[in-house]
Amino acid sequence: MLPGDPSKVIRVSANPELAALHGCTLITTDGTTLLGGDDKAGLAVIMELAECLLEDKSLPHGPIRLLFTCDEEIGHGIDHVNIDELGATVCYTLDGGGAGDIDYETFSADLAIVTIRGVNIHPSIAKGKMVNAIRAASAFVDRLPRETLAPETTADREGFIHPYQIEGGVAQVTIRIILRDFETAALENYAKLLRNAAAGVESDHPGTTIAVETRRQYRNMRDGLVDEPRAVKYAQLAHQRLGREAKLTIVRGGTDGSQLTERGLPTPNLSTGQHNPHSPLEWACLDEMVQAAEVLVELVQVWAEDRQGDN
């Protein structure tokens, strides 16, 4: 529980995974700011692996490289990563949730930038002359699906269209919208829906012009992981050797692993013990973080045995 405001209470009803964590150590804030467990928990787990390998020279492993990135949340985490210099067979991102998850699918993602242009003039002489881009923007957003294809109303494998930023004035308004779906082909359908909405608003608001631009962000890692099945298989084996259940899961978002995989470096995503990301009610479980580090220690040994088998 967090002190103070009742709305800042981490409740089992909203966090059912808490029921299995009695006696565990939880890390929270006071509810007024973000914890940053995403991605600080992952950083801690990676550094724990490094310390274990440095302290125990008897643990077999091949060459291991640690890569730390920034701007992962906006799709630019690996913009300046040289894949050839990294020289890896596979990578693993440490950006997942509780314990035992192996994310092998992510959304495919595009960004849509909708630019709505009107005509500004002093409101005292505006009759018949002003074309208010703000009103047109309101009408445009109102045409987007709300009962379906919105993050507030979708779950599991359902995609969405999410307007998340709007700025501007009477003369011009820009709306930024993220398009997400597990099936890449669906993104073009979402873009078409935006273009149809734009045409409808232009018809209803004479003098308004609307441009819809889409930019590629990342693609479902599933499509690339099939080329190197050991990436997921060995992560499963590491869990099994520790007597733990590994769950193949999907993530309704993306990680740097999405783009690394697309660029030819298979990169599934592993658990780090962090929960409720990007929320004042974010929390991390220290015990699950320890478990994640143990999985990594086992995983490097699995890969070491693979190398020995090749020799």
ChimeraX attribute file (.defattr): number of C-alpha atoms within 10 A of each C-alpha:
attribute: neighborCount
match mode: 1-to-1
recipient: residues
	/A:1	12
	/A:2	16
	/A:3	11
	/A:4	11
	/A:5	10
	/A:6	9
	/A:7	11
	/A:8	16
	/A:9	16
	/A:10	19
	/A:11	13
	/A:12	10
	/A:13	9
	/A:14	10
	/A:15	11
	/A:16	10
	/A:17	11
	/A:18	15
	/A:19	9
	/A:20	8
	/A:21	13
	/A:22	8
	/A:23	7
	/A:24	12
	/A:25	12
	/A:26	16
	/A:27	13
	/A:28	20
	/A:29	16
	/A:30	16
	/A:31	20
	/A:32	13
	/A:33	13
	/A:34	18
	/A:35	24
	/A:36	18
	/A:37	26
	/A:38	24
	/A:39	18
	/A:40	16
	/A:41	27
	/A:42	24
	/A:43	15
	/A:44	17
	/A:45	25
	/A:46	21
	/A:47	13
	/A:48	19
	/A:49	20
	/A:50	17
	/A:51	11
	/A:52	14
	/A:53	16
	/A:54	11
	/A:55	10
	/A:56	9
	/A:57	9
	/A:58	8
	/A:59	14
	/A:60	15
	/A:61	19
	/A:62	14
	/A:63	8
	/A:64	12
	/A:65	11
	/A:66	10
	/A:67	12
	/A:68	10
	/A:69	12
	/A:70	13
	/A:71	11
	/A:72	16
	/A:73	13
	/A:74	11
	/A:75	18
	/A:76	15
	/A:77	18
	/A:78	18
	/A:79	14
	/A:80	8
	/A:81	12
	/A:82	9
	/A:83	13
	/A:84	8
	/A:85	7
	/A:86	14
	/A:87	12
	/A:88	13
	/A:89	12
	/A:90	17
	/A:91	20
	/A:92	21
	/A:93	21
	/A:94	27
	/A:95	24
	/A:96	27
	/A:97	27
	/A:98	19
	/A:99	23
	/A:100	24
	/A:101	23
	/A:102	22
	/A:103	26
	/A:104	26
	/A:105	25
	/A:106	28
	/A:107	26
	/A:108	26
	/A:109	25
	/A:110	23
	/A:111	21
	/A:112	22
	/A:113	19
	/A:114	23
	/A:115	21
	/A:116	28
	/A:117	24
	/A:118	22
	/A:119	16
	/A:120	16
	/A:121	14
	/A:122	9
	/A:123	9
	/A:124	6
	/A:125	9
	/A:126	13
	/A:127	10
	/A:128	6
	/A:129	13
	/A:130	17
	/A:131	23
	/A:132	23
	/A:133	27
	/A:134	21
	/A:135	16
	/A:136	26
	/A:137	28
	/A:138	11
	/A:139	18
	/A:140	22
	/A:141	17
	/A:142	11
	/A:143	16
	/A:144	17
	/A:145	14
	/A:146	16
	/A:147	10
	/A:148	14
	/A:149	20
	/A:150	18
	/A:151	17
	/A:152	11
	/A:153	12
	/A:154	14
	/A:155	12
	/A:156	9
	/A:157	14
	/A:158	17
	/A:159	24
	/A:160	24
	/A:161	25
	/A:162	21
	/A:163	19
	/A:164	9
	/A:165	11
	/A:166	16
	/A:167	12
	/A:168	15
	/A:169	17
	/A:170	19
	/A:171	17
	/A:172	22
	/A:173	21
	/A:174	21
	/A:175	19
	/A:176	18
	/A:177	19
	/A:178	20
	/A:179	27
	/A:180	30
	/A:181	24
	/A:182	24
	/A:183	16
	/A:184	17
	/A:185	10
	/A:186	16
	/A:187	24
	/A:188	13
	/A:189	12
	/A:190	21
	/A:191	19
	/A:192	13
	/A:193	16
	/A:194	23
	/A:195	17
	/A:196	14
	/A:197	19
	/A:198	26
	/A:199	17
	/A:200	14
	/A:201	23
	/A:202	18
	/A:203	12
	/A:204	12
	/A:205	17
	/A:206	11
	/A:207	15
	/A:208	22
	/A:209	20
	/A:210	23
	/A:211	14
	/A:212	17
	/A:213	14
	/A:214	17
	/A:215	12
	/A:216	13
	/A:217	18
	/A:218	26
	/A:219	26
	/A:220	28
	/A:221	29
	/A:222	22
	/A:223	16
	/A:224	23
	/A:225	23
	/A:226	13
	/A:227	13
	/A:228	16
	/A:229	11
	/A:230	17
	/A:231	22
	/A:232	22
	/A:233	10
	/A:234	18
	/A:235	25
	/A:236	21
	/A:237	19
	/A:238	23
	/A:239	22
	/A:240	14
	/A:241	13
	/A:242	12
	/A:243	9
	/A:244	15
	/A:245	15
	/A:246	16
	/A:247	14
	/A:248	14
	/A:249	16
	/A:250	21
	/A:251	19
	/A:252	19
	/A:253	17
	/A:254	27
	/A:255	26
	/A:256	28
	/A:257	30
	/A:258	32
	/A:259	25
	/A:260	26
	/A:261	24
	/A:262	19
	/A:263	11
	/A:264	15
	/A:265	25
	/A:266	29
	/A:267	28
	/A:268	30
	/A:269	30
	/A:270	27
	/A:271	25
	/A:272	34
	/A:273	29
	/A:274	28
	/A:275	20
	/A:276	18
	/A:277	18
	/A:278	14
	/A:279	15
	/A:280	19
	/A:281	23
	/A:282	21
	/A:283	24
	/A:284	25
	/A:285	24
	/A:286	18
	/A:287	16
	/A:288	24
	/A:289	24
	/A:290	17
	/A:291	22
	/A:292	29
	/A:293	23
	/A:294	18
	/A:295	27
	/A:296	22
	/A:297	20
	/A:298	24
	/A:299	19
	/A:300	22
	/A:301	18
	/A:302	19
	/A:303	19
	/A:304	17
	/A:305	13
	/A:306	15
	/A:307	12
	/A:308	9
	/A:309	8
	/A:310	7
	/A:311	5
